[in-house]
Amino acid sequence: MRNGSRFYCQTAPIGFNLYDNEEKLRLKTTYQTREEAEGECQRLNLERLQSVLSERESVTAL
């Protein structure tokens, strides 16, 4: 039989985060559902892809 008190550490709030592999950091926004996080991830990836493609087009135009 154990005698003593128990304590529980506080964990991070439940939710979903995004991680930036290039910058090696977790983005601060937390999403309540996986679908929200996946949608934002796809939006950010598309935004970055369009940025890279436009940079390539501007370089090849020169």
MDTraj code that builds the backbone (N, CA, C; nanometers):
import mdtraj as md
import numpy as np

residues = "MET ARG ASN GLY SER ARG PHE TYR CYS GLN THR ALA PRO ILE GLY PHE ASN LEU TYR ASP ASN GLU GLU LYS LEU ARG LEU LYS THR THR TYR GLN THR ARG GLU GLU ALA GLU GLY GLU CYS GLN ARG LEU ASN LEU GLU ARG LEU GLN SER VAL LEU SER GLU ARG GLU SER VAL THR ALA LEU".split()
xyz = np.array([
    [0.0847, -0.1177, 0.0000],
    [0.0000, 0.0000, 0.0000],
    [0.0892, 0.1239, 0.0000],
    [0.0512, 0.2195, -0.0843],
    [0.1295, 0.3433, -0.0937],
    [0.0612, 0.4538, -0.0139],
    [0.1411, 0.5312, 0.0495],
    [0.0895, 0.6456, 0.1230],
    [0.1553, 0.7709, 0.0666],
    [0.0762, 0.8623, 0.0212],
    [0.1325, 0.9846, -0.0336],
    [0.0349, 1.0528, -0.1266],
    [0.0752, 1.1678, -0.1723],
    [-0.0130, 1.2413, -0.2633],
    [0.0387, 1.2273, -0.4057],
    [-0.0499, 1.2425, -0.4978],
    [-0.0135, 1.2348, -0.6382],
    [-0.0306, 1.3719, -0.7020],
    [0.0487, 1.3966, -0.8003],
    [0.0301, 1.5182, -0.8772],
    [0.0468, 1.4838, -1.0241],
    [-0.0199, 1.5561, -1.1060],
    [-0.0162, 1.5324, -1.2494],
    [0.0360, 1.6579, -1.3171],
    [0.1270, 1.6372, -1.4085],
    [0.1805, 1.7525, -1.4789],
    [0.0768, 1.8011, -1.5800],
    [0.0803, 1.9288, -1.6040],
    [-0.0132, 1.9850, -1.7005],
    [0.0425, 1.9617, -1.8401],
    [-0.0401, 1.9135, -1.9284],
    [0.0036, 1.8880, -2.0649],
    [-0.0376, 2.0032, -2.1550],
    [0.0131, 1.9993, -2.2749],
    [-0.0217, 2.1009, -2.3733],
    [-0.1695, 2.0905, -2.4070],
    [-0.2280, 2.2015, -2.4478],
    [-0.3686, 2.1953, -2.4842],
    [-0.3912, 2.0993, -2.6014],
    [-0.5053, 2.0364, -2.6013],
    [-0.5366, 1.9414, -2.7072],
    [-0.5615, 2.0191, -2.8357],
    [-0.5019, 1.9724, -2.9420],
    [-0.5184, 2.0375, -3.0707],
    [-0.4117, 1.9880, -3.1662],
    [-0.4055, 2.0513, -3.2812],
    [-0.3115, 2.0120, -3.3844],
    [-0.2261, 2.1314, -3.4224],
    [-0.0968, 2.1066, -3.4365],
    [-0.0016, 2.2092, -3.4751],
    [0.0585, 2.1752, -3.6097],
    [0.1185, 2.2744, -3.6731],
    [0.1928, 2.2534, -3.7965],
    [0.3403, 2.2735, -3.7672],
    [0.4249, 2.1997, -3.8379],
    [0.5685, 2.2072, -3.8184],
    [0.6339, 2.2493, -3.9493],
    [0.7171, 2.3511, -3.9435],
    [0.7885, 2.4002, -4.0611],
    [0.9215, 2.3274, -4.0708],
    [0.9346, 2.2392, -4.1695],
    [1.0567, 2.1604, -4.1847],
    [1.1753, 2.2436, -4.2301],
    [1.1503, 2.3497, -4.3060],
    [1.2616, 2.4332, -4.3516],
    [1.3189, 2.5160, -4.2370],
    [1.2318, 2.5765, -4.1597],
    [1.2762, 2.6603, -4.0481],
    [1.3022, 2.5792, -3.9210],
    [1.2605, 2.4533, -3.9220],
    [1.2777, 2.3633, -3.8073],
    [1.2119, 2.4199, -3.6809],
    [1.0851, 2.4590, -3.6965],
    [1.0116, 2.5078, -3.5804],
    [0.8636, 2.4778, -3.5938],
    [0.7961, 2.4722, -3.4819],
    [0.6526, 2.4473, -3.4778],
    [0.5823, 2.5821, -3.4879],
    [0.4841, 2.5909, -3.5779],
    [0.4090, 2.7149, -3.5917],
    [0.3205, 2.7344, -3.4697],
    [0.2972, 2.8588, -3.4317],
    [0.2296, 2.8867, -3.3055],
    [0.0802, 2.8592, -3.3067],
    [0.0182, 2.8636, -3.4241],
    [-0.1264, 2.8436, -3.4309],
    [-0.1625, 2.6981, -3.4014],
    [-0.2626, 2.6791, -3.3177],
    [-0.3136, 2.5457, -3.2859],
    [-0.4532, 2.5327, -3.3451],
    [-0.4784, 2.4218, -3.4108],
    [-0.6078, 2.3973, -3.4742],
    [-0.6844, 2.2953, -3.3934],
    [-0.8132, 2.3168, -3.3814],
    [-0.8969, 2.2300, -3.2991],
    [-0.9199, 2.0933, -3.3621],
    [-0.9255, 2.0880, -3.4946],
    [-0.9503, 1.9604, -3.5613],
    [-0.8383, 1.9290, -3.6590],
    [-0.8245, 1.8033, -3.6874],
    [-0.7231, 1.7589, -3.7827],
    [-0.7520, 1.8145, -3.9218],
    [-0.8797, 1.8215, -3.9580],
    [-0.9184, 1.8725, -4.0893],
    [-0.8756, 2.0180, -4.1067],
    [-0.8925, 2.0981, -4.0020],
    [-0.8491, 2.2385, -4.0076],
    [-0.6985, 2.2463, -4.0279],
    [-0.6248, 2.1669, -3.9527],
    [-0.4786, 2.1676, -3.9627],
    [-0.4336, 2.1210, -4.1010],
    [-0.4959, 2.0159, -4.1535],
    [-0.4580, 1.9660, -4.2853],
    [-0.4902, 2.0688, -4.3941],
    [-0.6055, 2.1355, -4.3828],
    [-0.6427, 2.2391, -4.4791],
    [-0.5433, 2.3533, -4.4790],
    [-0.5035, 2.3980, -4.3610],
    [-0.4059, 2.5063, -4.3511],
    [-0.2693, 2.4618, -4.4021],
    [-0.2335, 2.3382, -4.3753],
    [-0.1067, 2.2838, -4.4238],
    [-0.1052, 2.2835, -4.5764],
    [-0.2131, 2.2382, -4.6365],
    [-0.2212, 2.2366, -4.7828],
    [-0.2163, 2.3775, -4.8393],
    [-0.2843, 2.4715, -4.7740],
    [-0.2831, 2.6104, -4.8198],
    [-0.1419, 2.6692, -4.8140],
    [-0.0718, 2.6454, -4.7037],
    [0.0652, 2.6962, -4.6900],
    [0.1594, 2.6315, -4.7908],
    [0.1437, 2.5006, -4.8138],
    [0.2280, 2.4318, -4.9118],
    [0.2037, 2.4850, -5.0519],
    [0.0771, 2.5090, -5.0874],
    [0.0437, 2.5630, -5.2188],
    [0.0999, 2.7043, -5.2350],
    [0.0880, 2.7831, -5.1295],
    [0.1421, 2.9188, -5.1309],
    [0.2937, 2.9169, -5.1530],
    [0.3625, 2.8287, -5.0844],
    [0.5077, 2.8189, -5.0985],
    [0.5457, 2.7673, -5.2372],
    [0.4713, 2.6699, -5.2896],
    [0.4971, 2.6163, -5.4228],
    [0.4789, 2.7249, -5.5284],
    [0.3730, 2.8024, -5.5186],
    [0.3501, 2.9104, -5.6141],
    [0.4614, 3.0146, -5.6069],
    [0.5101, 3.0408, -5.4884],
    [0.6204, 3.1357, -5.4712],
    [0.7471, 3.0847, -5.5400],
    [0.7781, 2.9569, -5.5217],
    [0.8967, 2.8972, -5.5833],
    [0.8840, 2.8975, -5.7354],
    [0.7657, 2.8614, -5.7850],
    [0.7449, 2.8588, -5.9299],
    [0.7549, 2.9980, -5.9914],
    [0.7024, 3.0983, -5.9238],
    [0.7116, 3.2343, -5.9778],
    [0.8554, 3.2838, -5.9765],
    [0.9344, 3.2434, -5.8765],
    [1.0765, 3.2808, -5.8731],
    [1.1506, 3.2163, -5.9916],
    [1.1195, 3.0899, -6.0195],
    [1.1824, 3.0206, -6.1319],
    [1.1468, 3.0866, -6.2643],
    [1.0199, 3.1253, -6.2781],
    [0.9769, 3.1903, -6.4027],
    [1.0471, 3.3228, -6.4227],
    [1.0674, 3.3971, -6.3159],
    [1.1340, 3.5271, -6.3271],
    [1.2824, 3.5089, -6.3615],
    [1.3441, 3.4014, -6.3136],
    [1.4850, 3.3747, -6.3442],
    [1.5011, 3.3295, -6.4902],
    [1.4116, 3.2439, -6.5368],
    [1.4220, 3.1958, -6.6745],
    [1.3841, 3.3035, -6.7748],
    [1.3074, 3.4042, -6.7346],
    [1.2687, 3.5131, -6.8241],
    [1.3877, 3.6064, -6.8512],
    [1.4834, 3.6051, -6.7631],
    [1.6009, 3.6919, -6.7818],
    [1.6921, 3.6318, -6.8783],
])
top = md.Topology()
chain = top.add_chain()
for i, resn in enumerate(residues, 1):
    res = top.add_residue(resn, chain, resSeq=i)
    for name in ("N", "CA", "C"):
        top.add_atom(name, md.element.get_by_symbol(name[0]), res)
traj = md.Trajectory(xyz[None], top)
